[in-house]
Amino acid sequence: MQFDWKRFRYRAEWIAVRTCAVLVPRLPRPVCQSVADVCGAFAFLLHLRGRDVAMQNLDSAFGLGLSRARKLKLVRKSYQYFARAMADLFWSRRLTNQNLPQIIDTSDLDRLTGEGGEGKAAIFACLHYGGFEWIALVLGLRGIKCTVVTQSFKNPLLNTTFNDLREVSGHQTIRREGAILRLYKALRAKRSVTLAVDLTVSAKLPSVPITCFGMQTSVTFAHAWLHKRTGAPIIPTHCEPLPDGRYRLVLHAPLEIAPDARHQEIAQACWDRFEPVIRRNPAPWLWMYKHWRYRPTDAGRDYPEYANESPHFRKLLARMEKEKAHSRL
């Protein structure tokens, strides 16, 4: 009988994740951060494919503006910030309203709730940056219950553990597939929603093109669609790492959206709030992710080597141009 390596690997991953879920909350958070930094540094050294993607991304985004040594340092830090975000997610059962002020600067959120924002449904459009895993958790602890969109793992054994961790402050997690109607119902029921808006969506699926670091990519327009249908404000949100190991939850001003704004324009406006944040401090973003999978046929600049031309992306760009022309009439 042939040995099932995939099943063995899935079971080993599950054991590792369950072990972390039990052990990490028992440790002081500074210890968890130090261990995460070591793990992130090892991942930087061993994960050659991801490191190559990250270097390509930085080359394309910043070109000669950054030296190779500087880019390598940024990639290593990016791995470490991601490892810290995962460690914090496992540690999240220890997060309470009592210790929250010592760990996270929530002045933006305090201002929102002080203005009565906790009683109004909002669309928190999130960036994979710094302590992104804690955005929804902090909102929940401050009384803003959310429906949270998450992505399924290839290993289905991991989903239950991660869902439990992400729901510790009273949230409801849902899968990305078919999520739009459930998010709509949540907003109609005066429940806020959080969703990531900076990951590439296949051009074969409903998506819109935006310009990101001077390059075009395809992203979700779920936040734009939901705003159009419910009127809920879109609040771009990210979790900024601070030098002392703390975070600052940054709630940008709600987007000012014209009644006739197209989905693409709304998605672009949201990204335009985030790009200056990343340019100012690039390391906390997920540089090892393939943010630019599609290269336009007439691209006037260099794209990462992994980017390919796609007939679906060409159609997406053509549709955007057609919509822009129609809106000018």
RODO-2510 file (C-alpha; in nm, 4 decimals, decimal comma):
residues 329
     n   res          X          Y          Z
     1     m     0,0000     0,0000     0,0000
     2     q     0,1374     0,3405    -0,1014
     3     f     0,2100     0,5810     0,1818
     4     d    -0,0124     0,8924     0,1751
     5     w     0,2409     1,1727     0,2194
     6     k    -0,0201     1,4447     0,1753
     7     r    -0,2365     1,3074     0,4536
     8     f     0,0717     1,2681     0,6743
     9     r     0,1782     1,6298     0,6069
    10     y    -0,1703     1,7633     0,6764
    11     r    -0,1842     1,5754     1,0061
    12     a     0,1646     1,6979     1,1036
    13     e     0,0640     2,0580     1,0260
    14     w    -0,2486     2,0175     1,2380
    15     i    -0,0450     1,8845     1,5322
    16     a     0,1973     2,1768     1,5029
    17     v    -0,0852     2,4331     1,4903
    18     r    -0,2725     2,2764     1,7822
    19     t     0,0511     2,2697     1,9840
    20     c     0,1046     2,6404     1,9168
    21     a    -0,2571     2,7153     2,0104
    22     v    -0,2004     2,5502     2,3494
    23     l     0,1547     2,6635     2,4279
    24     v     0,1802     3,0193     2,2918
    25     p    -0,0863     3,1742     2,5201
    26     r     0,1062     3,0388     2,8204
    27     l     0,4137     3,2470     2,7315
    28     p     0,4774     3,6180     2,7947
    29     r     0,4155     3,8138     2,4759
    30     p     0,7759     3,9491     2,4538
    31     v     0,9000     3,5903     2,4520
    32     c     0,6562     3,5055     2,1719
    33     q     0,7786     3,8022     1,9704
    34     s     1,1431     3,7011     2,0137
    35     v     1,0682     3,3450     1,9046
    36     a     0,8698     3,4801     1,6091
    37     d     1,1661     3,6962     1,5045
    38     v     1,3913     3,3893     1,5047
    39     c     1,1356     3,1852     1,3068
    40     g     1,0917     3,4703     1,0591
    41     a     1,4674     3,4961     1,0079
    42     f     1,4886     3,1202     0,9414
    43     a     1,1951     3,1438     0,6995
    44     f     1,3786     3,4224     0,5163
    45     l     1,6828     3,1978     0,4784
    46     l     1,4979     2,8772     0,3870
    47     h     1,1946     2,9914     0,1879
    48     l     1,3863     3,0639    -0,1307
    49     r     1,0818     3,0898    -0,3565
    50     g     0,9083     3,3429    -0,1331
    51     r     1,2270     3,5429    -0,0876
    52     d     1,2717     3,5578    -0,4660
    53     v     0,9137     3,6832    -0,5100
    54     a     0,9703     3,9485    -0,2440
    55     m     1,2888     4,0712    -0,4104
    56     q     1,1139     4,0882    -0,7474
    57     n     0,8315     4,2868    -0,5902
    58     l     1,0713     4,5349    -0,4302
    59     d     1,2720     4,5668    -0,7524
    60     s     0,9565     4,6483    -0,9461
    61     a     0,8073     4,8797    -0,6829
    62     f     1,1199     5,0766    -0,5897
    63     g     1,3704     5,0032    -0,8681
    64     l     1,7091     5,1605    -0,8099
    65     g     1,5728     5,3660    -0,5227
    66     l     1,6781     5,0920    -0,2806
    67     s     2,0072     4,9037    -0,2684
    68     r     2,0095     4,5244    -0,2794
    69     a     2,1302     4,5117     0,0808
    70     r     1,8411     4,7345     0,1872
    71     k     1,5905     4,5168    -0,0018
    72     l     1,7235     4,1981     0,1585
    73     k     1,6883     4,3586     0,5002
    74     l     1,3306     4,4618     0,4200
    75     v     1,2434     4,1093     0,3060
    76     r     1,3855     3,9574     0,6250
    77     k     1,1870     4,2044     0,8316
    78     s     0,8736     4,1291     0,6289
    79     y     0,9055     3,7613     0,7190
    80     q     0,9573     3,8554     1,0842
    81     y     0,6552     4,0856     1,0936
    82     f     0,4422     3,8097     0,9424
    83     a     0,5739     3,5612     1,2007
    84     r     0,4890     3,8108     1,4762
    85     a     0,1360     3,8504     1,3395
    86     m     0,0887     3,4730     1,3512
    87     a     0,2349     3,4501     1,7027
    88     d     0,0017     3,7277     1,8163
    89     l    -0,2943     3,5439     1,6676
    90     f    -0,2082     3,2364     1,8766
    91     w    -0,1572     3,4617     2,1805
    92     s    -0,4891     3,6417     2,1243
    93     r    -0,6766     3,4442     2,3917
    94     r    -0,4760     3,6505     2,6429
    95     l    -0,5915     3,9814     2,4925
    96     t    -0,8473     4,1595     2,7117
    97     n    -0,9870     4,5069     2,7579
    98     q    -0,7676     4,5322     3,0684
    99     n    -0,4305     4,4673     2,8977
   100     l    -0,5260     4,6160     2,5608
   101     p    -0,3955     4,9702     2,6376
   102     q    -0,0498     4,8310     2,7204
   103     i    -0,0287     4,6520     2,3856
   104     i    -0,2235     4,8580     2,1304
   105     d    -0,2767     5,2293     2,0801
   106     t    -0,6509     5,2491     2,0093
   107     s    -0,6889     5,6279     2,0068
   108     d    -0,8424     5,6244     1,6566
   109     l    -1,0922     5,3592     1,7624
   110     d    -1,1679     5,5404     2,0881
   111     r    -1,2501     5,8496     1,8855
   112     l    -1,4812     5,6496     1,6575
   113     t    -1,6671     5,4872     1,9458
   114     g    -1,6802     5,8183     2,1301
   115     e    -1,8648     5,9616     1,8305
   116     g    -2,1191     5,6792     1,8491
   117     g    -1,9507     5,4724     1,5794
   118     e    -1,9897     5,1450     1,7674
   119     g    -2,3635     5,1498     1,6988
   120     k    -2,3315     5,1980     1,3236
   121     a    -2,2396     4,9367     1,0673
   122     a    -1,9156     5,0072     0,8811
   123     i    -1,6967     4,8381     0,6224
   124     f    -1,3420     4,8082     0,7568
   125     a    -1,1203     4,7630     0,4496
   126     c    -0,8015     4,6055     0,5843
   127     l    -0,4393     4,5909     0,4733
   128     h    -0,2097     4,2910     0,5298
   129     y     0,0343     4,5019     0,7241
   130     g     0,1961     4,4679     1,0663
   131     g    -0,0478     4,3211     1,3191
   132     f    -0,3269     4,2686     1,0679
   133     e    -0,4581     3,9606     1,2485
   134     w    -0,5540     4,1721     1,5490
   135     i    -0,7636     4,4329     1,3654
   136     a    -1,0936     4,2478     1,3999
   137     l    -1,0081     4,1214     1,7489
   138     v    -0,9512     4,4741     1,8802
   139     l    -1,2703     4,5987     1,7155
   140     g    -1,4615     4,3199     1,8915
   141     l    -1,3117     4,3956     2,2302
   142     r    -1,4172     4,7577     2,1875
   143     g    -1,7761     4,6550     2,1178
   144     i    -1,7791     4,6574     1,7371
   145     k    -1,8867     4,3065     1,6405
   146     c    -1,7960     4,2133     1,2873
   147     t    -1,8462     3,9507     1,0235
   148     v    -1,4932     3,8662     0,9104
   149     v    -1,3984     3,7253     0,5701
   150     t    -1,1254     3,4602     0,5882
   151     q    -0,9594     3,2390     0,3309
   152     s    -0,9712     2,8615     0,3580
   153     f    -0,6463     2,6724     0,4067
   154     k    -0,5405     2,4089     0,1585
   155     n    -0,5176     2,1858     0,4644
   156     p    -0,8810     2,1690     0,5837
   157     l    -0,7743     2,0427     0,9260
   158     l    -0,6442     2,3915     1,0127
   159     n    -0,9637     2,5871     0,9497
   160     t    -1,1364     2,5124     1,2811
   161     t    -0,8401     2,6183     1,4953
   162     f    -0,7833     2,9446     1,3108
   163     n    -1,1554     3,0250     1,3066
   164     d    -1,1707     2,9742     1,6840
   165     l    -0,8758     3,2103     1,7307
   166     r    -1,0299     3,4776     1,5098
   167     e    -1,3640     3,4580     1,6899
   168     v    -1,2391     3,5045     2,0468
   169     s    -1,3811     3,8583     2,0696
   170     g    -1,7264     3,7638     1,9433
   171     h    -1,6900     3,7797     1,5669
   172     q    -1,8419     3,5606     1,2988
   173     t    -1,5965     3,4259     1,0391
   174     i    -1,7085     3,3337     0,6893
   175     r    -1,5305     3,1964     0,3852
   176     r    -1,4460     3,4172     0,0876
   177     e    -1,6467     3,1947    -0,1473
   178     g    -2,0020     3,3284    -0,1637
   179     a    -1,9308     3,5816     0,1118
   180     i    -2,0784     3,8898    -0,0524
   181     l    -2,4431     3,8142     0,0267
   182     r    -2,3663     3,7235     0,3875
   183     l    -2,1739     4,0484     0,4266
   184     y    -2,4669     4,2381     0,2775
   185     k    -2,7052     4,0753     0,5262
   186     a    -2,4681     4,1542     0,8127
   187     l    -2,4560     4,5229     0,7216
   188     r    -2,8325     4,5374     0,6838
   189     a    -2,8542     4,3923     1,0349
   190     k    -2,6280     4,6771     1,1616
   191     r    -2,3265     4,4465     1,2017
   192     s    -1,9915     4,5733     1,0719
   193     v    -1,7704     4,3746     0,8357
   194     t    -1,3949     4,3460     0,7840
   195     l    -1,2289     4,2261     0,4675
   196     a    -0,8798     4,2417     0,3192
   197     v    -0,8599     4,4505     0,0030
   198     d    -0,4920     4,4256    -0,0967
   199     l    -0,4682     4,0666    -0,2221
   200     t    -0,4787     3,9742    -0,5895
   201     v    -0,8059     3,8312    -0,7175
   202     s    -0,8007     3,6119    -1,0267
   203     a    -0,8963     3,8121    -1,3341
   204     k    -1,1317     3,5258    -1,4182
   205     l    -1,3398     3,6174    -1,1125
   206     p    -1,5364     3,9354    -1,0412
   207     s    -1,2652     4,1957    -0,9780
   208     v    -1,1478     4,5423    -1,0772
   209     p    -0,8045     4,6677    -1,1874
   210     i    -0,6212     4,9228    -0,9755
   211     t    -0,2811     5,0877    -1,0026
   212     c    -0,0515     4,9819    -0,7208
   213     f     0,3056     5,1177    -0,7041
   214     g     0,2643     5,2223    -1,0666
   215     m     0,1670     4,8683    -1,1736
   216     q    -0,1768     4,7316    -1,2428
   217     t    -0,3318     4,4420    -1,0554
   218     s    -0,6809     4,3012    -0,9983
   219     v    -0,8470     4,3176    -0,6577
   220     t    -1,1851     4,2685    -0,4953
   221     f    -1,4575     4,5297    -0,5278
   222     a    -1,6706     4,3759    -0,2517
   223     h    -1,6253     4,6818    -0,0289
   224     a    -1,7388     4,9097    -0,3127
   225     w    -2,0420     4,6920    -0,3932
   226     l    -2,1435     4,6748    -0,0282
   227     h    -2,1158     5,0508     0,0132
   228     k    -2,3293     5,1089    -0,2951
   229     r    -2,5980     4,8718    -0,1667
   230     t    -2,6062     4,9714     0,2002
   231     g    -2,4505     5,3157     0,2304
   232     a    -2,2177     5,1894     0,5047
   233     p    -1,8953     5,3941     0,5194
   234     i    -1,5701     5,2381     0,4019
   235     i    -1,2976     5,2889     0,6632
   236     p    -0,9473     5,1931     0,5387
   237     t    -0,7756     5,0253     0,8354
   238     h    -0,4288     4,8983     0,9140
   239     c    -0,2330     4,7954     1,2243
   240     e     0,0953     4,9843     1,2463
   241     p     0,3821     4,8168     1,4368
   242     l     0,5535     5,0441     1,6906
   243     p     0,9220     5,0254     1,7897
   244     d     0,8497     4,8875     2,1386
   245     g     0,6589     4,5810     2,0135
   246     r     0,3215     4,7497     2,0494
   247     y     0,0786     4,8309     1,7677
   248     r    -0,1285     5,1285     1,6694
   249     l    -0,4683     5,0556     1,5170
   250     v    -0,5032     5,3154     1,2431
   251     l    -0,8519     5,4024     1,1232
   252     h    -0,8211     5,6285     0,8218
   253     a    -1,0952     5,8800     0,7545
   254     p    -1,3934     5,7190     0,5786
   255     l    -1,3705     5,7408     0,2010
   256     e    -1,5565     6,0305     0,0444
   257     i    -1,7495     5,8576    -0,2333
   258     a    -1,9540     6,0348    -0,4986
   259     p    -2,2972     5,8809    -0,5691
   260     d    -2,1938     5,7957    -0,9267
   261     a    -1,8488     5,6567    -0,8365
   262     r    -1,7637     5,3319    -1,0125
   263     h    -1,6504     5,0219    -0,8237
   264     q    -1,3025     5,0591    -0,9703
   265     e    -1,2755     5,4201    -0,8537
   266     i    -1,3738     5,3234    -0,4995
   267     a    -1,1236     5,0366    -0,4880
   268     q    -0,8504     5,2675    -0,6196
   269     a    -0,9352     5,5371    -0,3642
   270     c    -0,9059     5,2806    -0,0867
   271     w    -0,5656     5,1613    -0,2072
   272     d    -0,4464     5,5229    -0,2404
   273     r    -0,4873     5,5572     0,1378
   274     f    -0,2586     5,2581     0,1938
   275     e     0,0247     5,3088    -0,0539
   276     p     0,1793     5,6081     0,1282
   277     v     0,1792     5,3984     0,4472
   278     i     0,3767     5,1209     0,2773
   279     r     0,6138     5,3617     0,1039
   280     r     0,6916     5,5272     0,4374
   281     n     0,7633     5,1934     0,6099
   282     p     0,7727     4,9042     0,3582
   283     a     0,8820     4,6128     0,5801
   284     p     0,5487     4,5262     0,7528
   285     w     0,3707     4,4551     0,4199
   286     l     0,3553     4,1031     0,2704
   287     w     0,6261     4,1412     0,0079
   288     m     0,6609     3,7640    -0,0393
   289     y     0,3065     3,7535    -0,1860
   290     k     0,2515     3,7737    -0,5653
   291     h     0,0785     4,1113    -0,5773
   292     w     0,1250     4,1632    -0,9536
   293     r     0,0314     3,8391    -1,1284
   294     y    -0,0764     4,0049    -1,4523
   295     r     0,1318     4,2093    -1,6948
   296     p    -0,0621     4,4377    -1,9330
   297     t     0,0181     4,3841    -2,2978
   298     d     0,1380     4,7430    -2,3385
   299     a     0,3114     4,7718    -2,0016
   300     g     0,5435     5,0703    -2,0113
   301     r     0,7507     4,9576    -1,7137
   302     d     0,9050     4,6465    -1,5628
   303     y     0,6835     4,4003    -1,3764
   304     p     0,7999     4,1100    -1,1558
   305     e     0,9234     3,8069    -1,3500
   306     y     0,6321     3,5941    -1,2267
   307     a     0,3781     3,8285    -1,3923
   308     n     0,2166     3,7002    -1,7115
   309     e    -0,0095     3,8399    -1,9779
   310     s    -0,3697     3,7220    -1,9461
   311     p    -0,6638     3,7519    -2,1852
   312     h    -0,8921     3,7795    -1,8833
   313     f    -0,6921     4,0730    -1,7474
   314     r    -0,6981     4,2389    -2,0901
   315     k    -1,0775     4,2129    -2,0871
   316     l    -1,0844     4,3580    -1,7364
   317     l    -0,8750     4,6570    -1,8444
   318     a    -1,0837     4,7058    -2,1598
   319     r    -1,4034     4,7016    -1,9553
   320     m    -1,2586     4,9622    -1,7199
   321     e    -1,1723     5,1906    -2,0119
   322     k    -1,5196     5,1447    -2,1550
   323     e    -1,6781     5,2346    -1,8201
   324     k    -1,4558     5,5425    -1,7898
   325     a    -1,5528     5,6576    -2,1387
   326     h    -1,9222     5,6000    -2,0673
   327     s    -1,9023     5,7968    -1,7410
   328     r    -1,7589     6,0970    -1,9288
   329     l    -2,0573     6,1136    -2,1637
***
